Amino acid sequence: MRIPLPLIRTSSGSHPGGRSAMTCRFRCGDACFHEVPNTTDNPYVGDVIAGALSRRSVMRAAAVVTAAAAAGTAATVAAAPSAEAAPATTDKPTNKGARGLRFTPVAPNTTDAVTVPEGYGQNVVIRWGEPILRGAPAFDPEKQTAKAQAQQFGYNCDFLALLPLPGEYNRQILVANHEYTDEILMFRGYDAANPTREQVEIAWAAHGLSAVVVEGEQKTGRLKPVPRHPLNRRITATTEFRITGPAAGSDLLKTSADPSGTKALGTLNNCAGGTTPWGTTLHGEENFNQYFANSSRATDKRYGIGTGATERKWELFDKRFDVAQEPNEVHRFGYVVELDPYDPHSTPRKHTALGRFKHEGATVRLTDDGRPVVYSGDDERFDYFYKFVGSKRMKKGSSRAVREHNLSLLDAGTLYVAKLTGDSPAIEIDGTGKLPSDGEFDGSGEWIPLATATADGAVSHVEGMTAEEVFVFTRLAGDKVGATKMDRPEDIEPNPHTGKVYVALTNNSNRGKTGYAGVDEANPRNSNKHGQVLELTERWNRADSTKFAWSLFLVAGDPNDPATYFAGFPKDQVSPISCPDNVAFDPYGNLWISTDGAQLGSHDGLFGVATRGDRRGELKQFLTVPKGAETCGPIVQDRRVLVAVQHPGEIDGADVENPASTWPDGPGTYVRPAVVAVWRKDGCDIGV
């Protein structure tokens, strides 16, 4: 019998979610200390919409921008296989673990470093501030400028994508989200009450996305950036975007700077994302609410937009961040953004057909007839998760016409929200996490249609709301149709081997408290500190089905706690895990989970878990990140694992003069978010 891995027993304080107060302050605008936006009792019967929304019923479709890309990129990666194509298991029982997970687990620790298994090497691929565009200066943290930052790798990398680069040996395009900035750790002597215009403009430039070509070493998994490559690109908080889909041109999206309602400046708080089978990347705008000041509308309260000044005080330097002056600017954020990394001159777009909420990500699979299906979670306590089913088929090829067609795929289709029903008596779901008598937390579910967009217009399926309102105030639509309140739905990913869909639910400290929703079979623990992972099986394994079965694949926490569950695998043989956030799959169909705000005393990390076979539920920790950091954007290839190390050193009381971490460059340097690559030193595949 394997010796159970130890837990580190240290006090993490009383701050919700295991994060530092500093992280909550800059990342999500102290969401945990504000009233939960979803105070409804589904089905929603409130009058918040009355008198507050526009009443237009005819939608306009936006024009498609021209883009060109390499042919056939990832064209089959996201397609769901048929049930017959997926064997019951590809693993024979061994003493080494499931194929892809045969490594010695990293023990829980609080080391100020990226800690990897024995026999593995690592390198920092790219850091905040490294020059990527032609003419960009070397990073000097004491002499930062907005112009320089707009040419350098941005701050707080999150989602990562690696796309092939045909014709360039051993090179790929790395695309990274830059979720948010922490000015206290960026600027020496930062005065939060009186930021300078230069500091604010640097922060604008440090948000957004980076696309940078990277080159691998032939004998290792080491990666390094290729500066000044013609495909390298920065997208910032001031880059022009095209608003597309059914809400484009809506009165709800028109501003004094953009009376057309079709052009937005910038993207903010990009969290997780996804890659598409047609060779683009998707990026979810998450906690956009924290950037906007002085709201007084009931609809804004449902999105957590404050009534006073913001933390960063951008509203003092640009009126579009002041809701009192520009009431519709906030309606232009909270969407899924699409970028064509193969065309550095293309205009990125915001897809209104995928709804407006705090998108944790957007992952894609194809229906049997080639239509896109996009899954996305709304990262808020007691909010919902969604699915978009496109109505247009993807085309293969690399011509301009084909690229234009594929870039319009996410503008037409139906948006759905999930409603789950448990199959156990309510009395057996007592809030402790004790399994019901049938031995599983499971049940059935349905995708409830909210609105359908076509090339000619859009139709609402929600009584009392126009289609335009559904796509702009999607949370309200979910309230009205009785969607299931979840424990912070984050990343959602379909397994490319089986078609099953996995939903990371990070935590919910308010579950079961007075005045809030109680437990249900999908969210079975009161004051849920550690989160869970939901497994969905679409009916007939069809991505466009409106019915599904579900079960809790993992109930996270200390394996010694009877309230935890690891798909039935012996709990004395798994690593402890808390607060699942981002998910990804390796070439063998194992699920890899990164954590955010773990509450077991160890630093956050990356874990792999078998999803099928005799070792289904066997979970092993692959790495941990430095002090104060979060593990983001995992990519697991045959011979390389990539993670984004976000907000290292973000510990209460830390600043430039008194850093809590010295990662990645050691004492006397600024702590810098960065991307890390990990590989086997013997050159063999990961975990075999």
N, C-alpha and C positions, 0 to 999 in steps of 0.2 A: 504494500500500500504506500502511495506517495505521501511524503510528509507535507501537511498543509502549509501553504505559504503564510508568513507572519503578517500581522497588521501592525501599523504604527499607531500607537495610542498617544496622540497629542491633542491639545485643545485647539480647535480651529475658530474659537470665538462663537458669537451668536449670530453672525451675519448670515442671512439666508443663502443656501446653495453652495456653501463652502468657499465662495469667492471672497476676496478682500473687498472692503467697502470702496476702495479706490477703483477697483475694476468695475463694480456696479455703477460708480459715479460717472465714469467716462464711456463705458461700453453701452449701457442701456439706459442711462439717465435715472439710475436708482429705481428701476421698475419694481424691485421687491419691496420698497418702502412706500410705494404709492398704492392707492386703491386698485384692486384688480379691475381692469376695464370691463370684463364680462360679468356683470352683476345680474344678468337676466336669469329667469327661470324658464328654460325651454319647454314648450315652444314660446317664442318671444311674442309678447302681446303689448309691449310698451308703446308710447306715443312719441319716441325720440325722433322718428322720421318726419312726423307731421310738421309741415311748414318749413322744414329745414333743407329739403332736397329739391333739385330741379325736376321738372316733369316732362322730359323729352322722351320720345319713344322710338325715333328713327335714328339709327346709328350710321356712322360713316366709317368706311374702311380707309385706312391710310395707304398712300402709295408705297411701293416696295423699293428700297434702295438697291442700287446695283452693287454687287459684290462678286469677287472671284476667289476661288480657293482650290487647293489640291483635290484631285479627283478621288472619290470613294473613301474619304476619311471616315474611319470608324463606322462604315455604312452598315455593318451587321452587329456591332457590339451590343446595342441596346435592344435588339429584337428578342422577344420572348420565345423560347423554344416550345414546341408542343410537349404535352405531358409524356407522350411516348418516347420523345427524344432524351428525356432525363432519366437515367437509371436510378434505382433506389439508392445505390451507394457506389462510390468508386474506391472506397477504402476497405482494406482488409484489417481486421483488428491487429494491432501491433503494440509493443510496449513503448513506442517512440512518439505516439500521437498521430493525429490525422495528417495526411499529406498536405504540406504547406504550413504546418504548425509544429514541425519537429525541431524545436529549439528549446533550450533551457530557459524557463520563464525568468524574467527580471523580477526580483523581489521588491515589494513596496519600499520606497526610500524617500529621503528629502535632500538628495544630493543636488547641488547647484550645477547641473550638467545634464546633457542628454545621455541617459544610461541605456545601453543596448545589450543583447545577450552575448554570452561568451562566444568568441569566434567571429563576431561581426565588427565591421569598421563603419566609420561615418565621416561626413564632411559637411561644412556649412556651404550651401550652394550659393546663396545670395542673401545679403543683409539689407535692412533699411538703409537707404541713402546711397547704395552703390549705383554708379552711373550706368545707364543702359542705352540712352539715346546719343546720337552723334552730337558732339559739342558739349556734352554734360561734364561738369567739373567733378573732381574727386570729392568725396564727402568730407566736410569739415563741420562737425557738430557745433563749433563755436562761431561759425560764420555762415549759418544757414540763410538761404533766400528762397522765396517762392519760385523764382525762375529756375533755380537749380533743382529744387525738389520735383518740379514738373518733368524733369528729365532723368530723375533717379528712381530707384525702386521705392515704392511707397511704404507706409507704416502698417504695422499689425496685420500681417498676411494671414489669411484664413483659407478659403477654398483654393485648391490647386488642381490644375489640369495639365496633362502632358499630351500633346498632339504630335503625330508623326510629321516629319519634314522631308518629303520625297526629294531625292536628288542630292541630299546633303548627308553624307555618311555620319552615323552615330550622333546625329543632332535631332532635337525635338523642340517644340515650342512650349515653354512653360507659361501658363496664365495663372495669375494670382489675384485674389480679392484683397483689398486693404480696408478692413472693416471700420476702424475708428482710430482716432489719435488720442494720445495721453500727453497733453502739453506739459504736465509736471515733469515727466521723464524725458521730454524732447528738448526743453529749453531751460538753461541754467537761470535760476532766479525768477522763474515764471510767477507772475502776479495774476492769480485767477480772477481777481476783481477788476483788473485793468489790462486785458491783453492788448498788445499792439496790433496795428493793421498788418504789419509784416508777419507776425506770428499767426494771425488768423489766415492769411493768404498761404502761408506754408502749410497749415493744416488742411486747407482746401486742396492743395496740390498733393498732400500725402494720403488723401482718401482715394477711393476709386479702384482701378485695376492696373495691373502691369502685364504686358506680354513681352517675354524675352526668350530668345533662342538660347538653349543650353546644349553643351557638348559633353558626351560621356567618355570616360577612359575605357579602353578596350578590355582591360583585365580586371577592372573593379567596377563598382557601381557609382564611383565618384562622378559628380556633375559640376560643371563650371559654366558661368554665363558667357555669352559671346557679345561683348559690348558693340554698340553701333551697327548691329545687324539691321538690314532694311526692314525686317518684320517686327523689330522691337517697337514697343508703343506704350505710352502712358495715357490712361483715362482718369480724369480728376473730377472734382466737384464743380468744375466750370466747363467741362467738355460738352459740346452740343449733342443731344440725343434726339432721336425721332420717336414720337409717341405713336404707336400703331394699334390697330384693333378697334373694337366696338366703341370705346370711350374716346378715341382720338377726335378732337374737334368739339368735344362736349363743352357746354357752358361751365361745367364743373371744373374744367381744366384750363380755362382761359385766364390769362393774367394781363397786367398792363404791358409787360414786356413781350408777351406772346398772345396777342388777341386771337390767333388761329387755334390755340389749344393743341398744337401738334409738335411743338419744339420745346424741349426741356433742357435746362443746364445742369449737368452733373448727375452723379449717382452717389448715394450715401449708405453707409453701414452695410456694405455687402458682406454677407455671411457665407453660407454654403452655396453650392451651385451644382452644375452638371455639364456634361458634354452631350452634344447631339449627334445622331447618326449621319448628319449632313456636314459635320466638320466645323461646328461653331461651339461656343461656350455660353452657358447660362449662369446668371449671378443673381442671387436673391437680396433685395433691399429689405433689411430687417428693422432695427430699432430707429427708423427715420424720425419718429415722433420727437426725440430729444433735441433735435436741431431747430425746432420751431417754437417761437415765443408768443405769449399774449393771446391765446385762444380763449373764446368764450362760448363756442358752439357745442351743442349736445352731441353732434356726430363726432366731433374731435375727441370728446371724452372717451368714446368707445375705443379710440386708438391711443389713448394715454398722452395726448398732447396737452402741455401745461398751460396755465393761465398767467404765469409770470415770466421772468427772464430765464434764459437757458444757461447751462453750465459754461459753454464756450463763448456766449454773447456775440454770436455771429450777426444777430439782428441789428447790432450797432453799426455794422459795416456794410450790410446789404439788406435792404428792406424786404426782399423776398422771403427772408427767414422770420419776418414779423407777421403773424397771421392777421393782426389788426390792420395792417397796411396792405397785405397781399393775401386775402383769405383763401385763394385757390392754389397757391404754390404748393402747399402741403399735400394736395390731392395728386400731385405729379410725382410723388415718391411712394414707395411701398409696392413696387412691381418687380417682375422678373425681367432682367436686362439680358439682351443677347448681343454678343460680340463675335465678329468674324476675324479670327486671329491671322488669317491668310491674306487679308486685305487691309493694310495699315491706314488706308485712306477712306475706309467705309465709315458710315455713320452708325454708331450703335443704336439700338432701339429698346424701348420699354413696351412690353406686351400687356396691354390692358385686358386681353381676353383671359389671362391667367389669374385675374383678380388682384385686388389691392389689400394687402395685410402685411404682417411682419414675416416675410418669406425667409425661412431658414435655408431653403435651397430649392432646386428644381432639377429632378432627374428624369430621364427620358427612356422609354422603351417604345417599340413599334407594335401595332396590331398585326394580325396575320396578313392583312391586305396593305400594310405599309403606312398606316396613319400614326402620327405621334401621340403618345400618352405621357403627360407630365404630372409627377407627384410633388407636392410641396406641403410642408408643415408651417403652421402659424405659431411662432415661438413666443407664447404667452401662457401663463397659468390659466387653465380652463378655456383655452381656445381650441381650434379645430384643425383637421388636416383635409387636404383637397386633392382632387384629380381633374385634369383637363384632358378631354378626348378630342383630338383634332378630326376635322372632316375632310381634309385634303391629303392625298397620298404623296409620300416622298418620292422624288424622281432621282435616278442615278445618272451620273455624268458630271462634267466639269464646265459645260458651256455657261455663258452668261445667263441665258434664259433659264437653265436648270437651277443655277445658284439663286436667281431672283425668285423662282418658284419656291424653293426650299426655305428661303428666308421669310416667306410669308406663311409658313405652315402653322405657326402659333397664333395667327390672327383669326382663325375660323374654327369653331368647334363648340363643345359644351363643357361648362365648368360645373363640377360636382363637389359636394361636401360629404364627409363620412358620418354615418349614424351606426352605432354598434349596440348590439343586444347580447347580454350574457345568457348562458343556458342553464345556470344554477339558481336555486332558490335564493332570493335576496337575503334570507336569514343566514345563509352560509357565507356571505361576503360581509365579514364583521369588522373590517378595517385593520386587522392585525397582519394581514398577508397570509393567513392560514389557507391552504388549498381547500377548495370545496370537495364534496364527497366523490365527484367524478375524477379527481386527481389533476385537474387542469383549470386554469382560468381561460375560458374559451367561449365561443359563441358564433353568431352570424352578424352580418352587417349589410348595409346597402349604401350606394352612392346616390345621394339626393340631388337632382339637377337644379341648378340655380339660374342659369341663363345660357342661351345658345347664340353664338355670333356667326353670321354668314357674310359673304361678300356684299350683300345687298342691305343688311341691317342686322338687328338682333331682337331676340324675344326673351322676356323674363318668364321664369317659372315660379317666381315668388310673389304671392299675393300682396298687393299694396306697394310694390316697387317696380319701377321701370327697369329695363335691361341696363340702361346707362347707370342707374343707381346701384344695381347689383355689382357691376364691375368696379365701381369706385368705392362703394361702401360694402365690401364683401362680407365683413364681419357681421354687419347688421342682417344681411341675407341669411347667413348661417344661423344667427339667433332665431330668425323667424321660422325656419323650417325644422328646428329642433335638433340640430347637429349635436353630437356627443362631446361634452366638455372633457378635454384630455389634460394630462399632466405635462404641459410644455412640449408639444409635438415639434421635434427638430428635424434632423435629416431623415429622408425617406429614400430607400434604394431598392429596386427590383434585382433579384438574384439572376444573373444572366444564364445560369445553368438550370434553374428550376422554375423560374417565373414567379416564385413567391416574393412578396414585398415586405420589407422590414422597416419599421418606424421606431426611431429613437425617441423616447419620452424621458426627458432629463430629470425632472423632479417637480414637486409642488408642495411646498411647506404649508399651504393653506387648505389642502384637501381635508375635508371633514371638520374644519373649524366652524364655529358658530357664524352663521351668515353666509357660508360658502357651500358649494356643492359637496355632498357626501360621497362615499366610496361607491363604486360599481365594479363589475367583474373585470373590466379593462383597466381600471385604476383602483386597485383593491386595498391600498394602504392609506390610512390617515397620516397626515403630516409627512408626506412621502419625501424623504431626504435623498434617496438614492436612485430613483427612477427605474424604468423597465424598457424592454424592447418588445414590440408587438410584431407578430408574423401574420401576414394576410395571404390567403389563397383565393385568388379571383375565381369565380365560377367558370368551369370548363377551362381554366387556365388562360382565359381570354383577357387581354389587357383592357378591352372596351366593355367588359361585363359590368352590370350595375349591382351585382350581388357578390358577396365574398364570405368566406369563413375566416375566423381569426382565433389566435391563441397568444398568450404571453410566452414568448420564447425564453426571455430572461427576466427575472425579477432581481434587480441588482442590490448589492450590499455585501456585508460580511458573510461569507459562506457558512459561518457558525451560527448565524441568525436563522431561526426556523422560517422567517418571513421571506427568505431568498429562494430562488429557483433557477436552475440552469438546464432547462429543457429535459429534466430527468436525469442528467449526468451526476455521478457521485460528487457531492459538494466538498469532500475532503481532497479532491484532485483538481480544483480550479483555483485561479487567482481571484482575489477580491477585486471588485469593480464598483464604482459609484459614479452616477451622473453621466450616462451615455449621451453623446452629442452627435458627432459626425460618424457616418458609416460608409464602408466601401467593401468591395469584394476582390479576392485574389483569384488567380487563374484556376483554382480548384473549387471555387464556390464557397470558401470559408468567408464568414462575415468578420470584418475588422472594424473595431469601435474605438473612437477617440473620446476622451472624457473632458468635462468642463466643470470644475468646482467640486471635485471628489471630496467626500466627507468621511474618509477612513484614515486620515492622518498622513497619507502619502501624497506625493505630487501626482498631478494628472499624467495620463499615459495613453498608450495605444495597445489594444488587445485584439487577439484573433480568436475566433470561436468556430468550431465545426457546426455546420447547419444540417448535416445528414450523415447517415452511416452509424456504425456502432459507437462512434465518439461524438455524436450530436450533443451539443451543450458543453463540450470540453473547452474551457476558456483559459487562455494563457496570455500573460502580459509580455509584450514585445519590447516596450521602451517606456521610460519616464522622461519628463521634460524638466527644465530648471525651475528654480524657486519663483513662485508667483505666476508661472506660465500656464497656458492652456495648450492642449494638443489639438491641432486643426488640420483639415484638408488632406486626410491620408490618401495616398496612392500606393497600391501594392502591385508591382510588376513581377515578372519571373525572377529577376536578379536585383531588384532595387525596391526599397520602400522610401517614400517621401512623406514628410510631415512639415506643417507650418508651426513654428514655435511662436505663439502669439503672447503678447504682453508679458514677457519675462521681467521679473523684478517689480511687478505691479503689486506692491505690498503697502499696507497702510503706513504712512509716515515716510515712505521713501521719496527721494527726489534726486536730481542730478548730483547734488553735493553729498547726499547720503544714500547711495544706492543699496537696494536690498539684494541685488544679484550683480555678478560681474560677467555674466554670460553675454555674448560668446567670446569676447576678446580679452578678458582678464581685467585685473585691477587697474584703475586709472583711466578706463574707457567708458563710454556711454553704453548702457545696456541697449541691445538692438534686436527687435524681432527679426526672425530669419527663417529661411527654408533649409531643412536638413535632409540629406540622403543617407541611407543605411544599406549596407550590403554585406554579403558573406566574404570573409577574407580569403577563402579558398577558391573564390570565383564560381561556386556552385549556386544553384537556385535557392531562393529564400525558403526555409522551412522544410527542406526535403532531405 
